[in-house]
Amino acid sequence: MELKEAIRNRRSIRSFLDKPVDREIIEALISDARWSPSWGNTQPWEVTVVTGDILETFKEENRKAVMGGDQANADIPMPIEWPAINKNRYRDVGRHILTALSIRREDTAARMNYYHTMFGIFDAPALILITVDKALSLEYVMLDVGLFAQTFCLLSHERGLGTCILASCVSYPDKIHAHCAIPDTKRIVIGMALGWPNMKNPVNTFARTRGELDEFLRWVG
């Protein structure tokens, strides 16, 4: 697979087949993703792979927390304010998802069922958690973790696997610490659902959009 093809065709997967991912495949993906760039080659990322019964327990507790109205307290808080252009893009992908799932905006029950599924990690057979030591300054660490996550997602796509980077799986870090043996000295940055994509589900096939080049690019000189 050409690099440009992988970059253009990789997408967030929100429905997975009921099929496990072999441990050897996941270890190979992480081994290759280690070669992601990082500030001063510090390689601050630490990776925890969660599968099996522990993952199923975590999914259920995560779903109960959000459906019960528990206050999220992620180690990396979600943005509160967005510039208009970013907010519009965020809302746009939400509309695409609900349309693909034939969920009307006013159908509160169906929307809540989707959130239930999302906080259940879209029933993915594996969850990849990326943590860093709390002693590290976040500014460069966040950049490094993002680079690692992107590399991991591209490598997974090349293997025919699907990923979805999810804030919803790290909204309640106390549950992760409790079930995944991650010490309190570690900051839980982000998680990624991993599995074999169910391409029969339209939520995995709707047309994606990107901003025009002139929305991002400036030339000086």
N, C-alpha and C positions, 0 to 999 in steps of 0.2 A: 504494500500500500504506500503510495506517495505521501510525503509529509503534508503537502497542501490539501490533498484529498482527505486526510485524517482530520485536519483542522476544520475544513469546511463542512464535513459530514458528521462529525461528532455532535451529539446532542444530549440533553438531559433525558434520561429514561425514567418514566414514572409508572411502568408496569413491567413486571419480571415473570419469567417462566418459573414453575415450581421445579427447579433443577439446581443442585448445589454446584459451587465452583470449587474445583480441586485445590487443595492446599498448595500443591506444587505450582499451580498457575499463579496463585496470589503471591507466593513468595518470589516467583520470577518477575512479576510486575513491580513489586516493591524493590527488588534488587536492581532492576533497570532504572527505576525512578530515582534511586539514590544519586544518579549522575546529574540531577537537576542542579542549576546554579544556585548559589547562596552567598550572602555577604561574607567576604573573607573566607569562603569555604567552611563556614562554621557548621553547616548542616544541622540546624537546630531541631528539625522535625523528629518526632518519635511516633511510631505507628502501632496501633493496637487493632487487631482483626477480631471481630466478634461474630460468631456463628452458632449454629445449633440451639440447644435449649436455653442457653444464656441469652442469646439474641432474641428468642421468642418471648422470654420473660421481660426483657427490656422493652421490646415493642409494646407489649401489653401495658406495662406501667407508664410508658411514655404517652400512649393513647389515653389512658385513664386520667393522667395529669392534665392534658390539654382539654379534654372533654369535661373534666370536673372544674375547669376554670382556674387551675393553679397558676400563680404568677410565675412567668418565665424568669430565670435568673442566670442566663448564659454567661460564661466567662468573658465572651466577646459580645457585648450588647448589640442588638439590632439598631440601625439608624432610626432616629425619630423624625428628622426633617430631611427632605430630599429637594434638590432643585427641580423645577417643573419638568425639564426634559427627561431627567432620570425617573421621576415619578410616573411620567407617561409611559415610558418603556416598561416599567415594572407592572403597571396596570394592563398594558397591552398583552404581555405574556399570560397574565392571569385570565384575560378574556379568551385568548386562544385555547388555554387549557379547558376552561369551562365549556366553551363551544364544542371542542373535540369530544368531551364527555357528555354532550347534550344536557348540560346543567343550566337551567335558566337562572339569571341573576337573582330573581326573587324567590327561588326555591331554596330556602334556608336549610331545610333538612338535607337536601342533596349536597349542598355546599359543606355542611358540617360532616357528612359522610366522607367527602373528599379529604377534609382536614384529618379525619380519623385515619384514613389510609396513609396520608402523608406522614403523620406522626408515628405510624407503624412502619415507616421506612419503605413504603410502597411494596411491602412483603418481599423485599430483596433477601436472598439467602446469605448475604454477608454485609457487614457494616465495617467500614474502614474509618477509624478515628485517628485524627492527627493532634498530638499534644506537644507542648513545649514546656520547658522548665520555667517556673514563675520568676526565677532570678533574671531571666532575659528580658531586655527592653523590647516592647511590642513592635515598634515602628518597622525595623528591618525584619524582624521575625515574621510578621504578617506577610511581607513580600515574599520571603523565602518559602513559607508554607503554601502560598498561592502558586508559586512556581512548581513546587513538588506536586500539588494537587492537579495542576494542568497536565504535567508530564504523565502522571498516573492515569488520568482520564484518557489521554491520547493513546497510551500503550494498551489500555483496556479495550478501546475501540478497535485497535488494530487486531486484537485477538478475537473480535466478534462479541465482546462483552459490553454491557451498558453500565453507565454510572450516573449518579445524580448527587451533586454537592448540595448538602442539606443543612440549613441552620436549625431546622425542626428537630433534628436528632441530637442536638447539643443544648437544647433549651433548658433542660433540667439536669445539670451536671452532677447533682448529688446522686441521681440514679445511676449515672455512668460510673462514678467512683465506687458505689456500693456493689455493682454487679460485675464490673470489668477489671477490678483490681488495679485501678489507676490511683496512685497516691495523691494526696492533697497538695503536694509540692508541684504538681503538673497543672498547667492551664489547658483546658480542652478548647481547641481553636475551632475545629470544624469536623464534620463527618461526611462520608460518601457512601451511598448505597451502591452495591456491586452485585451484578448477576447477569443472567442471559436475558436479553430484551424480548419482550412479548410484542412483536411487530404487528400482530393482529389487532392490538388495541390502538384506536385512533389517537390516544393521548401521546403516542410515540411517533406519530407521523404527520402532525399538522405542520403547515408551512411556517418556518421561522423567519424572523426579520432581523436586520441589522441597520444601524444608522448609516446615512450617506457619509462618504469620506470627508466631505467638507464640514461635517459636524464634529470631527475629531482632529483634523489636520490643519496646522498653520505652518507656513514657510516664512522664515526670517533670513534676510541676507540677499 
